[in-house]
Amino acid sequence: MVLVNDSYVNLKKIAKENNFMGADGVLFDFGMSSWHLEEAGRGFTFQHDEELDMRFYHEAWNTEHESRRDITAEIIINKWSYDELVKVLKEYGEERFAKNIAAAIVRSRKNEPIRTTFQLVEVIKRAVPFWYRFGRRLHFATKTFQALRIAVNNELENIKLGLTQALEILKPGGRMAAISFHGLEDRIVKN
């Protein structure tokens, strides 16, 4: 057995280096680890007051594909335009109040930068209707946090890269399986 700690965007390189081209199978698990939510301290959850980082890896990534390693959620929140924020929230969070939240972020950051998860939750809370905050299965900030995490880590593009490389390393008749956790991932895997 060979253990490699790397990103699946480097799957083909890893397979070549470890001599397992022509693999019988590849299994992807696109979920986050509980460590990221409970201990990472990088702002993945709104349950703790943490810096808005959301990068899975702080150290330089070992990949020729990853060019966005310096992007953090704080940079997105405080530097990106209203239109860019709306696009991220709609496309990656499927957030129905994307325009309201983006407008509230832009207004709020004029007074002071939004640096922590609790600050962002308060901005979102003021931007969405009262009914959206209570009596729902999802917390009102969940979709925004998901959207930011996906944007920071270029997750959807990385899934496409990983899946493409898996097809290249599988032997004829090999199997690929993927565990996905939301519709955006599901659509990529199915297509």
C-alpha positions as CSV (number, residue, x, y, z in Angstrom):
1,M,0.0,0.0,0.0
2,V,1.2,3.5,-0.8
3,L,-0.2,6.5,1.0
4,V,0.0,9.9,-0.7
5,N,-1.2,13.2,0.8
6,D,-2.0,15.3,-2.2
7,S,-4.9,16.7,-4.2
8,Y,-6.8,14.6,-6.7
9,V,-6.0,17.2,-9.3
10,N,-2.6,15.5,-9.3
11,L,-4.0,12.0,-9.7
12,K,-2.3,11.1,-13.0
13,K,1.1,12.3,-11.7
14,I,0.6,10.3,-8.5
15,A,-0.4,7.2,-10.5
16,K,2.7,7.5,-12.7
17,E,5.1,8.1,-9.8
18,N,3.7,5.1,-7.9
19,N,3.3,2.8,-10.8
20,F,-0.5,2.3,-10.7
21,M,-1.5,3.3,-14.2
22,G,-4.2,0.9,-15.4
23,A,-5.9,0.9,-12.1
24,D,-8.9,-1.4,-11.4
25,G,-10.8,1.4,-9.7
26,V,-10.9,4.9,-8.4
27,L,-13.0,6.2,-5.5
28,F,-13.6,9.9,-4.9
29,D,-15.0,11.3,-1.7
30,F,-15.8,15.0,-2.3
31,G,-16.8,15.7,1.3
32,M,-15.0,17.8,3.8
33,S,-13.4,16.2,6.8
34,S,-14.9,17.0,10.2
35,W,-11.4,18.3,11.2
36,H,-11.9,21.2,8.8
37,L,-15.1,22.2,10.7
38,E,-14.1,21.4,14.2
39,E,-10.4,22.2,14.5
40,A,-8.9,23.8,11.4
41,G,-9.7,27.4,12.6
42,R,-10.0,28.6,9.0
43,G,-13.6,29.8,9.0
44,F,-15.3,26.8,7.3
45,T,-18.1,26.9,9.9
46,F,-20.2,29.7,11.3
47,Q,-20.3,27.9,14.7
48,H,-17.0,29.4,15.8
49,D,-15.7,32.9,15.4
50,E,-12.7,32.4,13.1
51,E,-10.8,34.2,10.4
52,L,-12.4,34.0,6.9
53,D,-9.7,31.9,5.3
54,M,-11.5,28.7,4.0
55,R,-8.4,27.4,2.2
56,F,-8.1,23.6,2.6
57,Y,-4.3,24.0,2.5
58,H,-2.2,26.9,3.8
59,E,1.0,25.5,2.4
60,A,1.8,25.7,-1.3
61,W,-0.1,23.1,-3.2
62,N,1.9,20.5,-5.1
63,T,0.2,21.0,-8.4
64,E,0.6,22.7,-11.7
65,H,-3.2,23.2,-11.8
66,E,-3.7,25.2,-8.6
67,S,-3.2,28.9,-9.3
68,R,-5.6,30.4,-6.7
69,R,-3.8,29.4,-3.4
70,D,-3.6,33.0,-2.2
71,I,-7.4,33.6,-2.5
72,T,-9.2,33.5,0.8
73,A,-12.8,34.1,1.8
74,E,-11.8,37.4,3.4
75,I,-10.3,38.6,0.1
76,I,-13.5,37.6,-1.8
77,I,-15.7,39.3,0.7
78,N,-13.7,42.5,1.0
79,K,-12.3,43.0,-2.5
80,W,-14.6,41.4,-5.1
81,S,-17.3,43.5,-6.8
82,Y,-21.0,43.3,-6.1
83,D,-21.5,41.4,-9.4
84,E,-18.7,38.9,-8.7
85,L,-20.2,38.3,-5.2
86,V,-23.7,37.7,-6.7
87,K,-22.3,35.3,-9.2
88,V,-20.4,33.3,-6.6
89,L,-23.4,33.1,-4.2
90,K,-25.8,32.1,-7.0
91,E,-23.6,29.6,-8.8
92,Y,-21.8,28.0,-5.9
93,G,-24.3,28.4,-3.1
94,E,-27.6,28.4,-5.1
95,E,-28.5,31.2,-2.7
96,R,-31.9,32.7,-3.5
97,F,-31.0,36.0,-1.7
98,A,-27.6,36.4,-3.4
99,K,-28.3,40.0,-4.5
100,N,-29.4,41.0,-1.0
101,I,-26.4,39.4,0.7
102,A,-23.9,40.8,-1.8
103,A,-25.4,44.3,-1.4
104,A,-25.2,44.0,2.4
105,I,-21.6,42.8,2.2
106,V,-20.6,45.7,0.0
107,R,-22.3,48.2,2.3
108,S,-20.9,46.7,5.5
109,R,-17.3,46.5,4.2
110,K,-17.3,50.3,3.5
111,N,-17.4,50.9,7.3
112,E,-14.9,48.2,8.2
113,P,-13.5,45.0,6.6
114,I,-15.3,41.8,7.3
115,R,-12.7,39.5,8.7
116,T,-14.4,36.8,10.8
117,T,-17.2,34.3,10.5
118,F,-19.3,35.9,13.1
119,Q,-19.1,39.3,11.3
120,L,-20.2,37.7,8.1
121,V,-23.1,35.8,9.7
122,E,-24.3,39.2,11.1
123,V,-24.2,40.7,7.6
124,I,-26.1,37.8,6.1
125,K,-28.6,37.9,9.0
126,R,-29.4,41.6,8.2
127,A,-29.7,40.8,4.5
128,V,-32.2,38.0,4.5
129,P,-35.9,38.0,5.5
130,F,-36.9,37.1,9.0
131,W,-38.7,33.9,7.9
132,Y,-35.5,32.7,6.1
133,R,-33.6,32.8,9.5
134,F,-36.0,30.5,11.4
135,G,-37.8,27.3,11.1
136,R,-35.7,26.0,8.2
137,R,-33.6,22.8,8.0
138,L,-30.5,24.8,6.8
139,H,-28.9,27.7,8.8
140,F,-29.4,30.9,6.8
141,A,-25.6,31.3,6.3
142,T,-25.0,27.7,5.1
143,K,-25.3,28.5,1.3
144,T,-23.1,31.6,1.5
145,F,-20.4,29.7,3.4
146,Q,-20.6,26.8,0.9
147,A,-20.3,29.2,-2.0
148,L,-17.2,30.9,-0.5
149,R,-15.5,27.6,0.3
150,I,-16.1,26.4,-3.3
151,A,-14.8,29.6,-4.8
152,V,-11.7,29.8,-2.5
153,N,-10.7,26.2,-3.3
154,N,-11.8,26.1,-6.9
155,E,-13.6,22.9,-6.0
156,L,-15.8,22.4,-9.0
157,E,-13.0,22.8,-11.5
158,N,-10.8,20.6,-9.4
159,I,-13.5,17.9,-9.4
160,K,-13.6,18.0,-13.2
161,L,-9.8,17.7,-13.4
162,G,-9.7,14.8,-11.0
163,L,-12.5,12.9,-12.8
164,T,-10.8,13.4,-16.2
165,Q,-7.5,12.1,-14.8
166,A,-9.2,9.1,-13.2
167,L,-10.5,8.1,-16.7
168,E,-7.0,8.3,-18.0
169,I,-5.5,6.0,-15.3
170,L,-8.2,3.4,-15.3
171,K,-7.7,0.2,-17.2
172,P,-10.3,-0.8,-19.8
173,G,-13.3,-2.1,-17.8
174,G,-12.1,-0.3,-14.6
175,R,-14.7,1.3,-12.3
176,M,-14.9,4.8,-11.0
177,A,-17.2,5.8,-8.1
178,A,-17.8,9.2,-6.5
179,I,-19.3,10.2,-3.2
180,S,-20.8,13.7,-3.6
181,F,-22.6,15.9,-1.2
182,H,-24.6,18.5,-3.1
183,G,-26.2,19.1,-6.5
184,L,-23.3,21.0,-8.0
185,E,-21.0,18.1,-7.4
186,D,-23.6,15.6,-8.5
187,R,-24.1,17.3,-11.9
188,I,-20.4,17.2,-12.6
189,V,-20.1,13.6,-11.7
190,K,-23.1,12.5,-13.8
191,N,-22.0,14.5,-16.8
